[in-house]
Structure formats: structure tokens, C-alpha cells
Amino acid sequence: TSSHTRVGILNNPSSKIKEDNTAIARGILAAFLTQNNSNLKSFLSKLSKEETAKSLAAGTKIVKFLIPGMDGDTFEKKYNTLGLDVIKTHQMFCQDVLKLLPGQIAVISNGR
């Protein structure tokens, strides 16, 4: 609720990282890199729904879930060029530095 709060996402998948099982993770990262805060919040809410995950797993393209006001061209370009290495780097950081097990969820806070 605070305008002074920042949120970041680190991916810590439990399964092998492949193109077809990282659509949501890559969508989140692409949105963080290309969208303003209000569009980002709405888009992340849409991506977090169970029916969105099922639809993406069934082959629906992620651009179908873009919300009005998003810069669709910039998002799509970033999404299509975002490699799997960034997700692998997240996974390594979570497991090697944060000592999380594969797939384990955590909240990290660095407040004042």
C-alpha cells in the first residue's frame, strides 16, 4: 500500500528450466523491465490467476493477456529475447546464496 515499497522477483524453479515451462516467469521479468508500475501491478495480477497458467500451458500466447495501456511492442520484444539464462541465474542465487531448496518460496525484506 505504500508508494515507497519496491518489489522484486527471483525465480527458484523446482523443475528443469525450459522454454515451455517458463512463460509466466519470463512474462513477469519482461513486464518488470518494460512497464510502468500501474500496468505492472495489473498485469501481474492477471498472470497470477490459475486459468492464465492453464491457458499458457495449453499454448496460448502471452500477448493475449496484455492489459490496456501496456506497451505491447516493447513487452513482446523483451519477452521474445529474454533467454533462459536469467532464470538459471536466479535459481543458482536462490540455492547457492540464499540456501533455498529447489522450488522453495521465501520473502526477503531489506527495510529501514
C-alpha positions as CSV (number, residue, x, y, z in Angstrom):
1,T,0.0,0.0,0.0
2,S,3.0,2.3,0.3
3,S,4.4,4.2,-2.7
4,H,7.8,3.8,-1.1
5,T,7.8,0.0,-1.4
6,R,9.7,-1.8,-4.1
7,V,9.1,-5.4,-5.1
8,G,11.4,-7.8,-7.0
9,I,11.1,-11.4,-8.1
10,L,13.6,-14.2,-8.0
11,N,12.8,-17.4,-9.7
12,N,13.6,-20.6,-7.9
13,P,12.0,-23.4,-10.1
14,S,11.9,-27.0,-8.9
15,S,11.9,-28.5,-12.4
16,K,14.2,-28.3,-15.4
17,I,14.2,-24.9,-16.9
18,K,12.7,-25.0,-20.5
19,E,11.1,-22.6,-22.8
20,D,7.6,-24.1,-22.4
21,N,7.6,-24.1,-18.6
22,T,8.9,-20.6,-18.1
23,A,6.2,-18.5,-19.9
24,I,4.9,-16.9,-16.7
25,A,8.4,-16.3,-15.2
26,R,9.6,-14.7,-18.5
27,G,6.4,-12.7,-18.7
28,I,7.0,-11.3,-15.2
29,L,10.6,-10.4,-15.9
30,A,9.7,-8.8,-19.2
31,A,7.0,-6.8,-17.6
32,F,9.3,-5.6,-14.8
33,L,11.8,-4.4,-17.4
34,T,9.3,-2.7,-19.7
35,Q,6.2,-1.4,-18.0
36,N,5.2,1.3,-15.6
37,N,4.1,0.5,-12.0
38,S,0.3,0.7,-12.5
39,N,0.4,-1.5,-15.6
40,L,2.8,-3.9,-14.0
41,K,0.6,-4.4,-11.0
42,S,-2.5,-5.2,-13.1
43,F,-0.6,-7.5,-15.4
44,L,1.0,-9.4,-12.6
45,S,-2.4,-9.9,-11.0
46,K,-3.7,-11.3,-14.3
47,L,-0.6,-13.6,-14.7
48,S,-1.1,-15.0,-11.2
49,K,-4.5,-16.5,-11.9
50,E,-4.8,-20.2,-12.3
51,E,-6.8,-20.0,-15.5
52,T,-4.0,-17.9,-17.1
53,A,-1.4,-20.6,-16.2
54,K,-3.6,-23.3,-17.7
55,S,-4.2,-21.3,-20.8
56,L,-0.4,-20.6,-21.3
57,A,0.4,-24.3,-20.7
58,A,-2.2,-25.1,-23.4
59,G,-0.3,-23.0,-25.9
60,T,-2.0,-19.5,-25.7
61,K,0.5,-16.7,-26.5
62,I,1.3,-14.4,-23.6
63,V,0.4,-11.3,-25.6
64,K,-3.2,-12.3,-25.3
65,F,-3.1,-11.4,-21.6
66,L,-1.7,-7.9,-22.1
67,I,-3.8,-5.2,-20.5
68,P,-4.9,-1.9,-22.0
69,G,-2.2,0.7,-21.5
70,M,0.7,-1.7,-21.7
71,D,3.5,-1.0,-24.2
72,G,2.8,-4.3,-26.0
73,D,5.5,-4.0,-28.6
74,T,8.3,-3.3,-26.1
75,F,7.0,-6.1,-23.8
76,E,6.8,-8.6,-26.7
77,K,10.3,-7.8,-27.9
78,K,11.8,-8.2,-24.4
79,Y,9.7,-11.4,-23.8
80,N,10.9,-13.0,-27.0
81,T,14.6,-12.1,-26.5
82,L,14.7,-12.9,-22.8
83,G,16.8,-16.1,-22.6
84,L,16.6,-18.8,-20.0
85,D,20.0,-17.9,-18.6
86,V,18.5,-15.2,-16.4
87,I,16.1,-17.7,-14.8
88,K,19.0,-20.1,-14.3
89,T,21.0,-17.3,-12.7
90,H,18.1,-16.6,-10.3
91,Q,17.9,-20.3,-9.5
92,M,21.6,-20.5,-8.7
93,F,21.4,-17.4,-6.5
94,C,18.4,-18.8,-4.6
95,Q,20.0,-22.1,-4.0
96,D,23.7,-21.2,-3.6
97,V,23.4,-17.8,-1.7
98,L,20.0,-17.9,-0.1
99,K,20.3,-21.7,0.6
100,L,16.8,-22.4,-0.6
101,L,15.8,-25.8,-1.8
102,P,14.6,-26.1,-5.4
103,G,11.1,-24.6,-5.6
104,Q,11.2,-23.3,-2.0
105,I,9.4,-20.0,-1.6
106,A,10.8,-17.2,0.6
107,V,10.2,-13.5,1.3
108,I,13.2,-11.3,1.7
109,S,13.0,-7.9,3.2
110,N,15.5,-5.1,3.4
111,G,13.7,-2.3,5.1
112,R,14.6,0.8,7.1
